[in-house]
């Protein structure tokens, strides 16, 4: 009798353990993705770091995704080169907004596109030249642009040899305001905000007729991020995109 009772208890214990393992597996399958550190740069109106108050169009979009996935708000703003290095090096990290270029493709896993932008050349208001075609420009034209942005590769491939690389878009703007360069690369959508935050009259810099490229902007996750996690974030983005808030954001 005692032997039978022991066997029964052992069987019940095994069943309980199997059920517990099954429940753990179900919970893990339905759980939120692992906590990820998100990096961005100060780049109005997409990402704005107002003395530690981080907001902006891209930030709002990523936070909506975080809310859907029950993910904590882990967004930090860093200079672009530092943010890029962190996302490239540190597991469980990601960077936004970033152009998905062939050079970057295999370095990350991608979710997006979040939104679109275009990159143009901009001139000082005192520059009387009218720029409508990039072939107008001499290859030794002094052009300032942020280091590591896609336009660096675009202009280098075209043969421009006097590029002035800066740490961020604001530094490029300041070089043009001091007329140390002839042109800068810029996002027309971001230019007004950058000038306002720089306490610069918004007519000091003007967009030329030269567009370097149009670009889809993504979140780039560390390359070791699991495919299941990427799928969860992509699905969250699609849910946000289907909402009226996203439609208004992109109007």
Secondary structure by P-SEA (a helix, b strand, c coil): caaaaaaaaaaaaaaaaaaaaaaaaaaaaaccccbbbbbbccccccccccccccccaaaaaaaaaaaaaccccccccccaaaaaaaaaccccccccccccccccccccccccccccbbbbbbbccccccccccccccccccbbbbccccaaaaaaaaaccccccccccaaaaaaaaaaccccbbbbcccaaaaaaaaaccccccccccccccbbbbbbbbccccccaaaaaaaaaaaaaaaacaaaaaaac
